[in-house]
Amino acid sequence: MSTARRRDVPRLALNQKEAAESLGMSVDHFERHVKGDLPVVYSGSLRLYPIAGLHRWLSDHSLRSGRRVA
């Protein structure tokens, strides 16, 4: 199966590198400051971060006028 074909399938979860990239940060920053706040799905040694959890983290950590949005 080609890479282009696989990418046509909607993603429900991302690996750590993809999750960090999707948030616009380095994997190191993601590991130190974000991943502990996210739900994670383990499948053997693979760790997947649900996209819904990434959206929730963004919403929970969003600022409005210098203050967190409640």
N, CA, C and O atoms as CSV, one atom per row, in Angstrom:
chain,resi,resn,atom,element,x,y,z
A,1,MET,N,N,0.853,-1.172,0.000
A,1,MET,CA,C,0.000,0.000,0.000
A,1,MET,C,C,0.900,1.238,0.000
A,1,MET,O,O,1.863,1.306,0.764
A,2,SER,N,N,0.598,2.185,-0.831
A,2,SER,CA,C,1.417,3.387,-0.936
A,2,SER,C,C,1.140,4.334,0.228
A,2,SER,O,O,0.087,4.272,0.863
A,3,THR,N,N,2.113,5.217,0.497
A,3,THR,CA,C,1.960,6.205,1.562
A,3,THR,C,C,0.770,7.114,1.292
A,3,THR,O,O,0.018,7.443,2.209
A,4,ALA,N,N,0.596,7.520,0.042
A,4,ALA,CA,C,-0.511,8.406,-0.312
A,4,ALA,C,C,-1.848,7.737,0.016
A,4,ALA,O,O,-2.757,8.391,0.527
A,5,ARG,N,N,-1.969,6.475,-0.266
A,5,ARG,CA,C,-3.211,5.746,0.000
A,5,ARG,C,C,-3.492,5.660,1.495
A,5,ARG,O,O,-4.625,5.882,1.923
A,6,ARG,N,N,-2.473,5.338,2.299
A,6,ARG,CA,C,-2.661,5.225,3.740
A,6,ARG,C,C,-3.094,6.554,4.344
A,6,ARG,O,O,-3.885,6.561,5.287
A,7,ARG,N,N,-2.607,7.668,3.836
A,7,ARG,CA,C,-2.932,8.988,4.379
A,7,ARG,C,C,-4.357,9.408,4.042
A,7,ARG,O,O,-4.846,10.392,4.596
A,8,ASP,N,N,-5.036,8.689,3.151
A,8,ASP,CA,C,-6.431,8.987,2.852
A,8,ASP,C,C,-7.346,8.542,3.991
A,8,ASP,O,O,-8.482,9.005,4.089
A,9,VAL,N,N,-6.866,7.661,4.839
A,9,VAL,CA,C,-7.660,7.149,5.949
A,9,VAL,C,C,-7.596,8.163,7.092
A,9,VAL,O,O,-6.504,8.557,7.500
A,10,PRO,N,N,-8.748,8.592,7.616
A,10,PRO,CA,C,-8.735,9.560,8.727
A,10,PRO,C,C,-8.002,8.988,9.938
A,10,PRO,O,O,-8.192,7.823,10.290
A,11,ARG,N,N,-7.171,9.802,10.571
A,11,ARG,CA,C,-6.405,9.374,11.738
A,11,ARG,C,C,-7.206,9.666,12.999
A,11,ARG,O,O,-7.772,10.749,13.141
A,12,LEU,N,N,-7.254,8.720,13.897
A,12,LEU,CA,C,-7.914,8.888,15.183
A,12,LEU,C,C,-6.904,9.135,16.289
A,12,LEU,O,O,-7.246,9.667,17.345
A,13,ALA,N,N,-5.647,8.744,16.042
A,13,ALA,CA,C,-4.588,8.904,17.034
A,13,ALA,C,C,-3.255,9.085,16.309
A,13,ALA,O,O,-3.099,8.705,15.148
A,14,LEU,N,N,-2.300,9.676,17.027
A,14,LEU,CA,C,-0.977,9.956,16.466
A,14,LEU,C,C,0.097,9.388,17.380
A,14,LEU,O,O,-0.099,9.273,18.590
A,15,ASN,N,N,1.240,9.031,16.787
A,15,ASN,CA,C,2.357,8.640,17.637
A,15,ASN,C,C,2.969,9.903,18.249
A,15,ASN,O,O,2.553,11.015,17.921
A,16,GLN,N,N,3.945,9.738,19.126
A,16,GLN,CA,C,4.486,10.879,19.861
A,16,GLN,C,C,5.059,11.956,18.947
A,16,GLN,O,O,4.801,13.141,19.155
A,17,LYS,N,N,5.822,11.565,17.954
A,17,LYS,CA,C,6.424,12.538,17.029
A,17,LYS,C,C,5.333,13.300,16.276
A,17,LYS,O,O,5.398,14.523,16.154
A,18,GLU,N,N,4.344,12.583,15.779
A,18,GLU,CA,C,3.245,13.224,15.052
A,18,GLU,C,C,2.439,14.143,15.964
A,18,GLU,O,O,2.041,15.232,15.550
A,19,ALA,N,N,2.197,13.712,17.202
A,19,ALA,CA,C,1.444,14.539,18.144
A,19,ALA,C,C,2.193,15.841,18.423
A,19,ALA,O,O,1.595,16.917,18.431
A,20,ALA,N,N,3.508,15.740,18.653
A,20,ALA,CA,C,4.321,16.938,18.892
A,20,ALA,C,C,4.279,17.860,17.676
A,20,ALA,O,O,4.085,19.067,17.816
A,21,GLU,N,N,4.459,17.294,16.491
A,21,GLU,CA,C,4.422,18.093,15.256
A,21,GLU,C,C,3.066,18.765,15.085
A,21,GLU,O,O,2.994,19.922,14.670
A,22,SER,N,N,1.990,18.049,15.404
A,22,SER,CA,C,0.655,18.612,15.210
A,22,SER,C,C,0.407,19.791,16.147
A,22,SER,O,O,-0.405,20.666,15.846
A,23,LEU,N,N,1.112,19.813,17.292
A,23,LEU,CA,C,0.988,20.919,18.234
A,23,LEU,C,C,2.023,22.011,17.977
A,23,LEU,O,O,2.028,23.040,18.652
A,24,GLY,N,N,2.895,21.785,17.002
A,24,GLY,CA,C,3.889,22.786,16.640
A,24,GLY,C,C,5.039,22.889,17.616
A,24,GLY,O,O,5.577,23.975,17.835
A,25,MET,N,N,5.422,21.761,18.209
A,25,MET,CA,C,6.504,21.781,19.194
A,25,MET,C,C,7.447,20.609,18.971
A,25,MET,O,O,7.145,19.671,18.234
A,26,SER,N,N,8.594,20.689,19.629
A,26,SER,CA,C,9.577,19.604,19.529
A,26,SER,C,C,9.103,18.413,20.362
A,26,SER,O,O,8.281,18.553,21.268
A,27,VAL,N,N,9.637,17.247,20.033
A,27,VAL,CA,C,9.323,16.043,20.805
A,27,VAL,C,C,9.814,16.220,22.238
A,27,VAL,O,O,9.146,15.780,23.174
A,28,ASP,N,N,10.963,16.853,22.425
A,28,ASP,CA,C,11.498,17.082,23.765
A,28,ASP,C,C,10.529,17.920,24.604
A,28,ASP,O,O,10.248,17.578,25.753
A,29,HIS,N,N,10.022,19.008,24.039
A,29,HIS,CA,C,9.060,19.850,24.753
A,29,HIS,C,C,7.775,19.062,25.043
A,29,HIS,O,O,7.224,19.140,26.140
A,30,PHE,N,N,7.320,18.321,24.067
A,30,PHE,CA,C,6.121,17.488,24.230
A,30,PHE,C,C,6.298,16.521,25.395
A,30,PHE,O,O,5.410,16.375,26.234
A,31,GLU,N,N,7.467,15.853,25.438
A,31,GLU,CA,C,7.727,14.890,26.504
A,31,GLU,C,C,7.767,15.565,27.876
A,31,GLU,O,O,7.232,15.024,28.844
A,32,ARG,N,N,8.393,16.734,27.968
A,32,ARG,CA,C,8.563,17.412,29.255
A,32,ARG,C,C,7.306,18.109,29.751
A,32,ARG,O,O,7.055,18.149,30.956
A,33,HIS,N,N,6.510,18.661,28.834
A,33,HIS,CA,C,5.440,19.559,29.267
A,33,HIS,C,C,4.014,19.155,28.893
A,33,HIS,O,O,3.061,19.726,29.423
A,34,VAL,N,N,3.848,18.196,28.004
A,34,VAL,CA,C,2.498,17.943,27.490
A,34,VAL,C,C,2.031,16.511,27.691
A,34,VAL,O,O,0.912,16.297,28.156
A,35,LYS,N,N,2.842,15.537,27.359
A,35,LYS,CA,C,2.331,14.165,27.273
A,35,LYS,C,C,1.750,13.642,28.577
A,35,LYS,O,O,0.878,12.774,28.551
A,36,GLY,N,N,2.212,14.147,29.715
A,36,GLY,CA,C,1.645,13.720,30.990
A,36,GLY,C,C,0.209,14.150,31.193
A,36,GLY,O,O,-0.493,13.586,32.033
A,37,ASP,N,N,-0.241,15.144,30.434
A,37,ASP,CA,C,-1.615,15.651,30.532
A,37,ASP,C,C,-2.559,14.990,29.531
A,37,ASP,O,O,-3.755,15.282,29.523
A,38,LEU,N,N,-2.038,14.111,28.694
A,38,LEU,CA,C,-2.833,13.528,27.614
A,38,LEU,C,C,-3.208,12.079,27.887
A,38,LEU,O,O,-2.461,11.349,28.537
A,39,PRO,N,N,-4.371,11.666,27.387
A,39,PRO,CA,C,-4.682,10.235,27.404
A,39,PRO,C,C,-3.765,9.526,26.416
A,39,PRO,O,O,-3.378,10.098,25.397
A,40,VAL,N,N,-3.423,8.296,26.716
A,40,VAL,CA,C,-2.547,7.527,25.839
A,40,VAL,C,C,-3.092,6.110,25.698
A,40,VAL,O,O,-3.624,5.538,26.650
A,41,VAL,N,N,-2.951,5.555,24.504
A,41,VAL,CA,C,-3.365,4.182,24.226
A,41,VAL,C,C,-2.097,3.382,23.961
A,41,VAL,O,O,-1.294,3.744,23.101
A,42,TYR,N,N,-1.922,2.292,24.703
A,42,TYR,CA,C,-0.761,1.435,24.523
A,42,TYR,C,C,-1.142,0.230,23.682
A,42,TYR,O,O,-2.173,-0.405,23.907
A,43,SER,N,N,-0.301,-0.071,22.716
A,43,SER,CA,C,-0.456,-1.286,21.916
A,43,SER,C,C,0.942,-1.872,21.763
A,43,SER,O,O,1.690,-1.485,20.865
A,44,GLY,N,N,1.284,-2.794,22.635
A,44,GLY,CA,C,2.657,-3.275,22.693
A,44,GLY,C,C,3.546,-2.112,23.113
A,44,GLY,O,O,3.265,-1.445,24.109
A,45,SER,N,N,4.611,-1.864,22.367
A,45,SER,CA,C,5.505,-0.745,22.688
A,45,SER,C,C,5.054,0.555,22.028
A,45,SER,O,O,5.661,1.604,22.244
A,46,LEU,N,N,4.005,0.491,21.234
A,46,LEU,CA,C,3.486,1.673,20.548
A,46,LEU,C,C,2.589,2.475,21.482
A,46,LEU,O,O,1.704,1.925,22.139
A,47,ARG,N,N,2.830,3.776,21.532
A,47,ARG,CA,C,1.976,4.687,22.303
A,47,ARG,C,C,1.274,5.609,21.319
A,47,ARG,O,O,1.913,6.245,20.481
A,48,LEU,N,N,-0.033,5.675,21.427
A,48,LEU,CA,C,-0.822,6.522,20.544
A,48,LEU,C,C,-1.584,7.553,21.368
A,48,LEU,O,O,-2.129,7.246,22.429
A,49,TYR,N,N,-1.611,8.781,20.859
A,49,TYR,CA,C,-2.285,9.884,21.515
A,49,TYR,C,C,-3.522,10.244,20.701
A,49,TYR,O,O,-3.399,10.736,19.579
A,50,PRO,N,N,-4.721,10.003,21.255
A,50,PRO,CA,C,-5.953,10.299,20.524
A,50,PRO,C,C,-6.025,11.786,20.142
A,50,PRO,O,O,-5.715,12.664,20.946
A,51,ILE,N,N,-6.432,12.038,18.925
A,51,ILE,CA,C,-6.539,13.413,18.431
A,51,ILE,C,C,-7.519,14.213,19.292
A,51,ILE,O,O,-7.301,15.401,19.529
A,52,ALA,N,N,-8.579,13.584,19.757
A,52,ALA,CA,C,-9.534,14.280,20.624
A,52,ALA,C,C,-8.841,14.782,21.892
A,52,ALA,O,O,-9.169,15.860,22.387
A,53,GLY,N,N,-7.888,14.012,22.420
A,53,GLY,CA,C,-7.150,14.431,23.599
A,53,GLY,C,C,-6.250,15.624,23.315
A,53,GLY,O,O,-6.065,16.487,24.173
A,54,LEU,N,N,-5.690,15.673,22.106
A,54,LEU,CA,C,-4.862,16.822,21.712
A,54,LEU,C,C,-5.728,18.076,21.612
A,54,LEU,O,O,-5.314,19.149,22.051
A,55,HIS,N,N,-6.913,17.952,21.045
A,55,HIS,CA,C,-7.842,19.086,20.957
A,55,HIS,C,C,-8.234,19.560,22.360
A,55,HIS,O,O,-8.269,20.760,22.631
A,56,ARG,N,N,-8.526,18.609,23.242
A,56,ARG,CA,C,-8.914,18.951,24.609
A,56,ARG,C,C,-7.771,19.666,25.329
A,56,ARG,O,O,-8.005,20.651,26.030
A,57,TRP,N,N,-6.537,19.182,25.163
A,57,TRP,CA,C,-5.377,19.815,25.802
A,57,TRP,C,C,-5.240,21.258,25.318
A,57,TRP,O,O,-5.010,22.164,26.119
A,58,LEU,N,N,-5.382,21.472,24.002
A,58,LEU,CA,C,-5.298,22.834,23.467
A,58,LEU,C,C,-6.364,23.730,24.080
A,58,LEU,O,O,-6.071,24.857,24.480
A,59,SER,N,N,-7.580,23.247,24.156
A,59,SER,CA,C,-8.664,24.033,24.720
A,59,SER,C,C,-8.411,24.341,26.195
A,59,SER,O,O,-8.609,25.472,26.641
A,60,ASP,N,N,-7.973,23.336,26.946
A,60,ASP,CA,C,-7.720,23.506,28.375
A,60,ASP,C,C,-6.561,24.457,28.656
A,60,ASP,O,O,-6.526,25.090,29.711
A,61,HIS,N,N,-5.617,24.564,27.731
A,61,HIS,CA,C,-4.428,25.392,27.949
A,61,HIS,C,C,-4.445,26.675,27.127
A,61,HIS,O,O,-3.428,27.361,27.024
A,62,SER,N,N,-5.589,27.001,26.544
A,62,SER,CA,C,-5.723,28.217,25.756
A,62,SER,C,C,-5.852,29.422,26.676
A,62,SER,O,O,-6.455,29.342,27.747
A,63,LEU,N,N,-5.278,30.536,26.245
A,63,LEU,CA,C,-5.355,31.783,27.004
A,63,LEU,C,C,-6.240,32.759,26.272
A,63,LEU,O,O,-6.248,32.811,25.043
A,64,ARG,N,N,-6.981,33.526,27.029
A,64,ARG,CA,C,-7.774,34.611,26.457
A,64,ARG,C,C,-7.480,35.827,27.319
A,64,ARG,O,O,-7.749,35.828,28.520
A,65,SER,N,N,-6.930,36.854,26.705
A,65,SER,CA,C,-6.563,38.083,27.418
A,65,SER,C,C,-5.622,37.793,28.590
A,65,SER,O,O,-5.767,38.360,29.674
A,66,GLY,N,N,-4.666,36.911,28.357
A,66,GLY,CA,C,-3.668,36.632,29.381
A,66,GLY,C,C,-4.112,35.687,30.485
A,66,GLY,O,O,-3.352,35.419,31.416
A,67,ARG,N,N,-5.333,35.179,30.390
A,67,ARG,CA,C,-5.850,34.265,31.407
A,67,ARG,C,C,-6.352,32.996,30.754
A,67,ARG,O,O,-6.852,33.018,29.629
A,68,ARG,N,N,-6.216,31.894,31.464
A,68,ARG,CA,C,-6.731,30.641,30.936
A,68,ARG,C,C,-8.224,30.708,30.760
A,68,ARG,O,O,-8.938,31.296,31.572
A,69,VAL,N,N,-8.692,30.094,29.682
A,69,VAL,CA,C,-10.128,30.026,29.417
A,69,VAL,C,C,-10.729,28.976,30.338
A,69,VAL,O,O,-10.249,27.844,30.389
A,70,ALA,N,N,-11.763,29.341,31.057
A,70,ALA,CA,C,-12.393,28.396,32.006
A,70,ALA,C,C,-13.506,27.636,31.358
A,70,ALA,O,O,-14.143,26.803,32.003
